[in-house]
Amino acid sequence: MASVKLRGMTWNHRRAIDPLTKTQPLFQRRHPDIEIEWSARPLSGFEFTSVDSLAQEYDLIVLDHPFMGAVTASGSLVPLDGIAGLSDKSFVGPSLATYRMNGSLWALPIDAACQVAVSRPDLMRSLDAKPPVNWSELVELGALAKRKHMHLAIGLAGVHSLMTFFTLMANLGSPCSTKQEQAFADRRVAGEALALMRHLLSFCMPDVLDWNSIRLHDEMVARDDLVFCPAVYCYATYAEADQRRPLRFHDLPGPTGASGSTIGGTGLAVSARRRQADAALDYVRFAAELSTQAAFANHHGQPARRGLWLDESVNARFGGCYRDTLATMEACWIRPRYNGYLAFQEKAGDLIEAHLRGNVGESALLDQLERLHSGH
């Protein structure tokens, strides 16, 4: 019987929970004295719930990198600097760097993602169309789909509007500021990015303003009129063979190509508020291994180890997703992580969504984003 019982918190999707629970026997063979009870929360909670509050109740926490500023201010996590063998080159894109702040590493990447394109290959074939590689080709595809009574798709509910705005700004060569003391965005380029988003909506159903990343993928699998989405956080599991209509993933077709996608993914962190950090660190070491992340991939996971993005068997399982989006992942942009950023993220996403609905003018939107970013 296990003498140490850890509690872990992740988010509620098979991409997130299954890799952790299904590989538990592998961990317990090495550490029979440690048992982990995993819980899951909705995506909305994952994006905004305070890590400090979670650290009071859970030994292991799966989180997103924008929390790093709040984490370093609160001291709620144990630094992972003592774990051997962690290097930026071992993880895809800037995955490891996203969890490094103030000279320490605060989480281990166990899931890698950024905004990429996704298509329904059967519908693309019906249009005799190839995946667009830039925004001009995307518009051509949108016009073609519209003539055939089909649509482009995207998820723009709340924070997802902000993520797409971030990606377009970085792709256009004028990324938003990651420092609170600097102006948030170049207004001319911001106007260009917003115009691109508004034009994209003319090829989409109005419902996309209600969709998050998960809903976008679900709708594209379930419906037969959603041809292509240019920017969404990749859920590679929707390319697996058990889907009704497996999706295919592609590099970001930004105005200037595949660069500037806003990185996402998740990291595994250890609470500094609980009393079993040593046992929790044993699990982090286990999760860091290439063989463990390969096992994650066998249970719908999305590994962060770079070698697995190049692995033929992993790509075969996920329809070539990792190979076909690697260029985008390697050219990602890291969004702000300053303490207080998450309050900005929540409000800014709602504001951009309201603008896209026609409820807030462009000038008023940009004024409000600047004030929010500066903390006023």
C-alpha positions as CSV (number, residue, x, y, z in Angstrom):
1,M,0.0,0.0,0.0
2,A,1.3,3.5,-0.9
3,S,2.5,5.5,2.1
4,V,2.5,8.8,0.3
5,K,-0.7,10.1,-1.4
6,L,-0.4,13.1,-3.7
7,R,-3.2,15.1,-5.1
8,G,-2.9,16.5,-8.7
9,M,-5.0,18.9,-10.7
10,T,-5.1,19.1,-14.5
11,W,-7.8,20.2,-17.0
12,N,-10.8,18.2,-18.3
13,H,-10.1,16.8,-21.8
14,R,-8.8,13.4,-22.8
15,R,-5.6,15.1,-24.1
16,A,-4.9,16.3,-20.5
17,I,-6.2,13.7,-18.1
18,D,-5.7,10.4,-19.9
19,P,-1.9,10.6,-20.3
20,L,-1.6,11.2,-16.5
21,T,-4.0,8.5,-15.3
22,K,-3.2,5.8,-17.9
23,T,0.6,6.0,-17.3
24,Q,0.2,5.9,-13.5
25,P,1.1,2.2,-13.4
26,L,4.5,3.0,-15.0
27,F,5.2,5.5,-12.3
28,Q,4.1,3.2,-9.5
29,R,6.4,0.4,-10.6
30,R,9.3,2.6,-9.8
31,H,7.6,4.3,-6.8
32,P,5.2,1.8,-5.2
33,D,5.1,4.0,-2.1
34,I,3.6,7.0,-4.0
35,E,0.0,7.2,-5.1
36,I,-1.5,10.1,-7.1
37,E,-5.1,11.1,-7.3
38,W,-5.8,13.3,-10.3
39,S,-8.7,15.7,-10.6
40,A,-9.7,17.8,-13.6
41,R,-11.2,21.3,-14.1
42,P,-12.9,22.9,-17.1
43,L,-10.7,24.8,-19.6
44,S,-12.1,28.1,-18.4
45,G,-10.9,27.3,-14.9
46,F,-7.5,26.2,-16.2
47,E,-7.1,29.6,-17.9
48,F,-7.9,31.8,-15.0
49,T,-7.9,30.0,-11.5
50,S,-5.2,31.3,-9.2
51,V,-2.2,28.9,-8.9
52,D,-1.7,30.1,-5.3
53,S,-5.2,28.8,-4.4
54,L,-4.6,25.5,-6.1
55,A,-1.3,25.1,-4.4
56,Q,-3.1,25.0,-1.0
57,E,-5.0,21.8,-2.1
58,Y,-2.9,20.0,-4.7
59,D,0.7,18.7,-4.7
60,L,1.0,18.6,-8.5
61,I,-0.6,21.3,-10.7
62,V,-0.8,21.4,-14.5
63,L,-0.8,25.1,-15.5
64,D,-0.2,27.6,-18.3
65,H,2.9,29.8,-18.5
66,P,1.1,33.2,-18.1
67,F,0.8,32.4,-14.4
68,M,4.6,32.7,-14.0
69,G,4.6,36.3,-12.9
70,A,2.0,35.6,-10.2
71,V,3.9,32.4,-9.2
72,T,7.2,34.2,-8.6
73,A,5.4,36.9,-6.6
74,S,3.5,34.5,-4.4
75,G,6.1,31.8,-3.9
76,S,3.5,29.2,-4.3
77,L,5.6,26.7,-6.4
78,V,8.8,24.8,-5.8
79,P,11.6,25.7,-8.3
80,L,12.6,22.8,-10.5
81,D,16.2,23.9,-11.0
82,G,17.6,20.8,-9.3
83,I,16.1,18.4,-11.9
84,A,18.9,17.2,-14.1
85,G,18.8,17.0,-17.9
86,L,16.4,19.7,-18.7
87,S,17.5,21.8,-21.6
88,D,15.8,24.1,-24.1
89,K,16.9,21.9,-27.0
90,S,15.1,18.8,-25.5
91,F,11.7,20.5,-25.8
92,V,10.0,21.8,-28.9
93,G,10.0,25.5,-29.6
94,P,10.3,27.8,-26.6
95,S,8.3,25.4,-24.4
96,L,10.8,25.2,-21.6
97,A,11.6,28.9,-21.7
98,T,8.0,29.8,-21.1
99,Y,8.2,28.4,-17.5
100,R,11.5,30.1,-16.7
101,M,11.4,33.4,-14.8
102,N,13.6,35.3,-12.4
103,G,16.4,32.8,-12.9
104,S,14.4,29.7,-12.0
105,L,12.3,27.1,-13.7
106,W,8.8,26.8,-12.3
107,A,7.2,24.0,-14.3
108,L,8.1,21.2,-16.7
109,P,6.5,21.2,-20.1
110,I,4.4,18.0,-20.5
111,D,2.2,19.3,-23.4
112,A,3.2,21.5,-26.3
113,A,0.9,23.6,-28.5
114,C,0.5,26.8,-30.3
115,Q,-2.0,28.3,-32.8
116,V,-1.9,26.4,-36.0
117,A,-4.3,25.7,-38.9
118,V,-6.6,22.7,-39.0
119,S,-8.7,21.3,-41.9
120,R,-11.3,18.7,-42.8
121,P,-9.3,16.9,-45.5
122,D,-12.5,15.3,-47.0
123,L,-14.1,18.7,-47.5
124,M,-10.8,20.2,-48.8
125,R,-10.7,17.5,-51.4
126,S,-14.3,18.2,-52.4
127,L,-13.2,21.8,-53.1
128,D,-10.1,20.5,-54.9
129,A,-8.2,22.9,-52.6
130,K,-4.8,22.8,-50.9
131,P,-4.2,24.2,-47.3
132,P,-3.3,27.9,-47.6
133,V,0.2,28.9,-46.6
134,N,-0.6,32.6,-46.1
135,W,-3.5,34.9,-45.4
136,S,-4.1,35.8,-49.1
137,E,-4.6,32.1,-50.0
138,L,-6.8,31.8,-46.9
139,V,-9.1,34.5,-48.3
140,E,-9.2,32.7,-51.6
141,L,-10.2,29.5,-49.9
142,G,-12.9,31.3,-47.9
143,A,-14.4,32.7,-51.1
144,L,-14.4,29.3,-52.7
145,A,-16.0,27.6,-49.7
146,K,-18.6,30.3,-49.6
147,R,-19.6,29.7,-53.2
148,K,-20.1,26.0,-52.3
149,H,-22.2,26.9,-49.2
150,M,-19.4,26.0,-46.8
151,H,-17.4,28.0,-44.3
152,L,-14.1,28.8,-42.7
153,A,-14.0,28.4,-39.0
154,I,-12.3,29.7,-35.9
155,G,-12.9,30.0,-32.1
156,L,-13.1,33.6,-30.9
157,A,-14.9,33.5,-27.6
158,G,-13.2,35.8,-25.0
159,V,-9.6,35.0,-24.5
160,H,-9.4,33.1,-27.8
161,S,-10.0,36.5,-29.6
162,L,-7.0,37.9,-27.8
163,M,-4.8,34.9,-28.7
164,T,-5.5,35.3,-32.4
165,F,-4.9,39.0,-32.2
166,F,-1.6,38.3,-30.5
167,T,-0.6,35.9,-33.2
168,L,-1.4,38.2,-36.0
169,M,0.4,41.1,-34.4
170,A,3.6,39.0,-34.0
171,N,3.2,37.6,-37.5
172,L,3.0,41.1,-38.9
173,G,6.3,42.0,-37.3
174,S,5.0,44.1,-34.4
175,P,4.4,41.9,-31.4
176,C,2.4,43.3,-28.5
177,S,4.5,44.3,-25.5
178,T,5.3,41.7,-22.9
179,K,6.3,44.4,-20.4
180,Q,3.7,46.4,-18.5
181,E,5.7,49.6,-18.5
182,Q,5.8,49.7,-22.3
183,A,3.0,50.6,-24.7
184,F,0.8,47.6,-25.5
185,A,0.6,47.7,-29.3
186,D,1.4,49.7,-32.4
187,R,-2.0,51.2,-33.3
188,R,-1.5,51.0,-37.0
189,V,-0.5,47.4,-37.0
190,A,-3.3,46.6,-34.4
191,G,-5.8,48.1,-36.8
192,E,-4.4,45.9,-39.6
193,A,-4.7,42.8,-37.4
194,L,-8.3,43.6,-36.4
195,A,-9.2,44.2,-40.0
196,L,-7.9,40.7,-40.9
197,M,-10.0,39.2,-38.1
198,R,-13.1,41.1,-39.2
199,H,-12.6,40.0,-42.8
200,L,-12.1,36.4,-41.7
201,L,-15.5,36.5,-40.0
202,S,-17.2,37.2,-43.3
203,F,-16.3,33.6,-44.3
204,C,-17.4,32.1,-41.0
205,M,-20.7,31.3,-39.2
206,P,-21.6,33.9,-36.5
207,D,-21.4,31.1,-33.9
208,V,-17.6,31.2,-34.0
209,L,-17.7,34.1,-31.6
210,D,-19.1,31.7,-29.0
211,W,-16.5,28.9,-29.5
212,N,-13.3,28.1,-27.6
213,S,-10.6,25.8,-28.9
214,I,-12.3,22.6,-27.8
215,R,-15.6,23.6,-29.3
216,L,-14.0,24.6,-32.6
217,H,-12.5,21.1,-32.9
218,D,-15.7,19.4,-31.9
219,E,-17.7,21.3,-34.5
220,M,-15.3,20.6,-37.3
221,V,-15.5,16.9,-36.6
222,A,-19.3,16.8,-36.2
223,R,-20.4,19.1,-39.0
224,D,-19.8,18.8,-42.8
225,D,-19.6,22.4,-43.8
226,L,-16.5,23.7,-41.9
227,V,-13.6,23.4,-44.2
228,F,-10.6,25.1,-42.6
229,C,-9.5,27.1,-39.5
230,P,-6.4,29.3,-39.8
231,A,-5.5,29.7,-36.1
232,V,-6.5,27.5,-33.1
233,Y,-4.6,25.9,-30.3
234,C,-3.9,22.5,-31.7
235,Y,-5.6,19.4,-30.2
236,A,-3.7,16.7,-32.0
237,T,-6.1,14.0,-30.7
238,Y,-8.7,15.2,-33.2
239,A,-6.5,13.8,-35.9
240,E,-6.7,10.3,-34.4
241,A,-8.5,7.5,-36.3
242,D,-11.3,7.2,-33.7
243,Q,-12.8,10.6,-34.7
244,R,-15.9,10.7,-36.9
245,R,-13.9,12.7,-39.5
246,P,-10.3,13.0,-38.4
247,L,-8.9,16.5,-38.8
248,R,-5.5,17.4,-40.2
249,F,-3.2,20.1,-38.9
250,H,-1.0,22.6,-40.9
251,D,1.4,25.4,-40.3
252,L,-0.1,28.8,-39.5
253,P,-1.1,30.6,-42.7
254,G,-0.3,34.1,-41.3
255,P,0.0,37.2,-43.5
256,T,3.8,36.6,-43.6
257,G,3.8,32.8,-43.2
258,A,4.2,30.6,-40.2
259,S,5.9,32.8,-37.7
260,G,4.6,34.5,-34.6
261,S,2.1,32.0,-33.3
262,T,1.2,32.5,-29.7
263,I,2.5,29.5,-27.7
264,G,0.3,27.6,-25.4
265,G,0.8,24.1,-24.0
266,T,1.0,23.1,-20.3
267,G,3.5,22.6,-17.6
268,L,3.7,20.4,-14.5
269,A,4.4,22.3,-11.3
270,V,5.0,21.3,-7.6
271,S,3.2,23.1,-4.8
272,A,5.3,24.8,-2.2
273,R,2.3,25.0,0.2
274,R,2.1,21.2,0.7
275,R,4.3,18.9,2.7
276,Q,5.2,16.3,0.1
277,A,7.3,18.1,-2.4
278,D,10.0,15.4,-2.5
279,A,7.5,12.8,-3.7
280,A,6.0,15.3,-6.1
281,L,9.4,16.0,-7.6
282,D,9.9,12.3,-8.2
283,Y,6.8,12.4,-10.4
284,V,8.2,15.5,-12.3
285,R,11.4,13.6,-13.0
286,F,9.3,10.7,-14.3
287,A,7.2,13.0,-16.5
288,A,10.3,14.7,-18.0
289,E,11.6,11.5,-19.5
290,L,11.3,10.9,-23.3
291,S,9.9,7.4,-22.7
292,T,7.2,8.9,-20.4
293,Q,6.1,11.5,-22.9
294,A,6.1,8.9,-25.6
295,A,3.7,6.9,-23.3
296,F,1.6,10.1,-22.9
297,A,1.3,10.3,-26.7
298,N,-0.1,6.7,-26.7
299,H,-3.0,8.0,-24.5
300,H,-4.0,11.0,-26.6
301,G,-1.4,13.3,-25.1
302,Q,0.5,16.1,-26.9
303,P,4.2,15.6,-25.9
304,A,6.6,18.6,-25.4
305,R,9.8,16.6,-26.0
306,R,11.1,17.7,-29.4
307,G,12.2,14.2,-30.4
308,L,8.7,13.0,-30.3
309,W,7.6,15.7,-32.8
310,L,10.0,14.1,-35.2
311,D,9.0,10.5,-34.4
312,E,7.4,8.6,-37.3
313,S,5.2,6.4,-35.1
314,V,3.9,9.4,-33.1
315,N,3.2,11.3,-36.4
316,A,1.4,8.2,-37.8
317,R,-0.9,8.1,-34.8
318,F,-1.8,11.8,-35.1
319,G,-2.0,12.2,-38.9
320,G,1.3,13.9,-39.3
321,C,0.3,16.7,-36.9
322,Y,3.6,17.3,-35.3
323,R,5.7,17.1,-38.4
324,D,3.3,19.4,-40.3
325,T,3.3,22.1,-37.6
326,L,6.9,22.0,-36.4
327,A,7.9,25.1,-38.3
328,T,5.1,27.1,-36.6
329,M,6.0,25.7,-33.2
330,E,9.7,26.6,-33.6
331,A,8.8,30.2,-34.5
332,C,6.4,30.8,-31.6
333,W,5.9,34.0,-29.7
334,I,5.7,34.1,-25.9
335,R,2.8,36.2,-24.6
336,P,3.1,38.4,-21.5
337,R,3.8,36.8,-18.1
338,Y,4.0,39.7,-15.7
339,N,2.3,39.7,-12.4
340,G,-1.2,41.0,-13.1
341,Y,-1.3,39.9,-16.7
342,L,-4.0,37.3,-16.2
343,A,-6.5,40.0,-15.2
344,F,-5.6,41.8,-18.4
345,Q,-6.0,38.6,-20.4
346,E,-9.5,37.9,-19.2
347,K,-10.8,41.4,-19.8
348,A,-8.9,42.0,-23.1
349,G,-10.3,38.9,-24.6
350,D,-13.9,40.0,-23.8
351,L,-13.2,43.4,-25.3
352,I,-11.9,42.1,-28.6
353,E,-14.8,39.7,-28.8
354,A,-17.1,42.7,-28.2
355,H,-15.4,44.6,-31.0
356,L,-15.8,41.7,-33.4
357,R,-19.5,41.6,-32.5
358,G,-19.7,45.3,-33.5
359,N,-20.3,46.5,-29.9
360,V,-17.0,48.4,-29.4
361,G,-15.3,50.6,-31.9
362,E,-11.7,50.1,-32.9
363,S,-10.3,53.3,-31.4
364,A,-12.2,52.7,-28.1
365,L,-11.0,49.1,-28.0
366,L,-7.3,50.1,-28.5
367,D,-7.6,52.8,-25.8
368,Q,-9.1,50.3,-23.4
369,L,-6.4,47.7,-24.1
370,E,-3.7,50.2,-23.4
371,R,-5.2,51.2,-20.1
372,L,-5.7,47.6,-19.0
373,H,-2.2,46.7,-19.9
374,S,-0.7,49.6,-18.0
375,G,-2.7,48.6,-14.9
376,H,-5.0,51.7,-14.9
